[in-house]
Amino acid sequence: MTVHSTLGNGFQEVIYQRALAIEMTRQGLSFVREMEMPIYYAEQQIGTRRVDFFVEDKIMVELKAVIQMGDVHLAQAINYLEAYNMEVGLLINFGSKSLQFKRVQNKV
C-alpha cells in the first residue's frame, strides 16, 4: 500500500489515518472518517464506538499502528462489524515493518 511504503512504520495511528484519507481521495473512493455509532445493551445506550473509515458504504476499515496484531484487535474489528451491521471489513496494521491486513466478515 502506498501509505505504508511512503511513511514506513513507527508513526501514531492518526498519522496513517490522515494519510489514508488523502490517498483514498486521490483514488476517487468515497468514505466517511470516524463515524460515531451508539452501542446498546438491553435497549439502552451504554456508549459509543467510532470506526476509522467506512469506504464506499460497504467496507469498514479499522487501522492499527502496533508491532504485531493480536486477537484483541481482530475481536474489536468483528465487534465493530456487528455494531455497525456491516458485512465485511478490513483490519490494517501500519505498525509492523511489513504492512499487515486481515479481511473480517460479520457472521450474520
C-alpha positions as a printed NumPy array, in Angstrom:
array([[  0.   ,   0.   ,   0.   ],
       [  1.216,   3.447,  -0.921],
       [  0.778,   4.951,   2.551],
       [  2.917,   2.305,   4.266],
       [  5.601,   2.288,   1.58 ],
       [  5.829,   6.091,   1.764],
       [  5.711,   6.585,   5.54 ],
       [  7.058,   3.263,   6.801],
       [  6.232,   2.131,  10.325],
       [  6.635,   3.948,  13.626],
       [  4.037,   6.713,  13.485],
       [  0.902,   7.034,  15.586],
       [ -2.315,   5.648,  14.164],
       [ -3.756,   9.119,  13.488],
       [ -0.908,   9.896,  11.066],
       [ -1.736,   6.828,   8.977],
       [ -5.428,   7.666,   9.202],
       [ -4.837,  11.154,   7.789],
       [ -2.544,   9.845,   5.051],
       [ -5.005,   7.108,   4.093],
       [ -7.801,   9.697,   3.823],
       [ -5.638,  11.674,   1.392],
       [ -4.817,   8.539,  -0.614],
       [ -8.451,   7.381,  -0.812],
       [ -9.468,  10.847,  -2.016],
       [ -6.732,  10.698,  -4.677],
       [ -8.075,   7.299,  -5.765],
       [-11.642,   8.627,  -6.055],
       [-13.074,   6.493,  -3.247],
       [-15.959,   7.763,  -1.184],
       [-15.539,   7.372,   2.557],
       [-16.624,   8.614,   5.943],
       [-13.962,   9.023,   8.602],
       [-14.56 ,   8.314,  12.318],
       [-18.311,   7.878,  12.112],
       [-19.665,   7.508,  15.636],
       [-22.348,   4.938,  16.385],
       [-24.241,   4.229,  19.608],
       [-23.82 ,   0.882,  21.359],
       [-26.879,  -0.623,  23.036],
       [-27.453,  -3.238,  25.697],
       [-30.971,  -4.313,  26.708],
       [-32.349,  -1.487,  24.56 ],
       [-30.354,   1.139,  26.467],
       [-27.492,   3.129,  25.027],
       [-24.369,   2.341,  27.032],
       [-21.733,   4.102,  24.969],
       [-20.465,   4.882,  21.519],
       [-17.908,   3.477,  19.108],
       [-16.014,   5.202,  16.351],
       [-14.614,   3.201,  13.465],
       [-11.756,   4.694,  11.446],
       [-13.394,   4.548,   7.987],
       [-16.451,   3.424,   6.083],
       [-15.468,   3.07 ,   2.426],
       [-17.962,   3.141,  -0.427],
       [-20.786,   2.494,   2.092],
       [-19.74 ,  -1.178,   2.048],
       [-16.468,  -1.749,   3.866],
       [-15.49 ,  -0.896,   7.411],
       [-11.764,  -0.164,   7.812],
       [-10.099,  -0.232,  11.218],
       [ -6.479,   0.915,  11.453],
       [ -3.805,  -0.061,  13.935],
       [ -0.213,   1.043,  14.456],
       [  1.137,  -1.781,  16.628],
       [  4.188,  -4.01 ,  16.277],
       [  2.042,  -7.145,  15.991],
       [ -1.702,  -7.553,  15.637],
       [ -3.33 ,  -9.778,  18.213],
       [ -6.634, -11.474,  18.847],
       [ -7.872,  -8.394,  20.695],
       [ -7.548,  -6.299,  17.525],
       [ -9.42 ,  -8.885,  15.479],
       [-12.162,  -9.092,  18.115],
       [-12.517,  -5.301,  18.066],
       [-12.917,  -5.282,  14.272],
       [-15.536,  -8.041,  14.418],
       [-17.406,  -6.177,  17.172],
       [-17.436,  -3.055,  15.002],
       [-18.893,  -5.029,  12.088],
       [-21.657,  -6.305,  14.325],
       [-22.326,  -2.918,  15.939],
       [-22.481,  -1.128,  12.586],
       [-24.339,  -4.024,  10.924],
       [-21.716,  -4.249,   8.178],
       [-20.912,  -7.418,   6.277],
       [-17.197,  -7.013,   5.586],
       [-14.254,  -5.052,   6.895],
       [-10.509,  -4.671,   6.812],
       [ -8.163,  -4.566,   9.76 ],
       [ -4.949,  -2.849,   8.646],
       [ -1.787,  -2.57 ,  10.74 ],
       [  0.782,   0.058,   9.775],
       [  2.978,  -0.552,  12.841],
       [  4.967,  -3.535,  11.623],
       [  7.845,  -3.423,   9.148],
       [  5.602,  -5.013,   6.523],
       [  2.01 ,  -3.882,   6.124],
       [ -0.38 ,  -6.335,   7.767],
       [ -4.037,  -6.638,   6.875],
       [ -6.869,  -9.017,   7.557],
       [-10.29 ,  -9.285,   5.972],
       [-13.013,  -9.688,   8.577],
       [-16.566, -10.8  ,   7.998],
       [-19.728, -10.494,  10.035],
       [-21.327, -13.882,  10.697],
       [-24.853, -12.501,  10.216]])
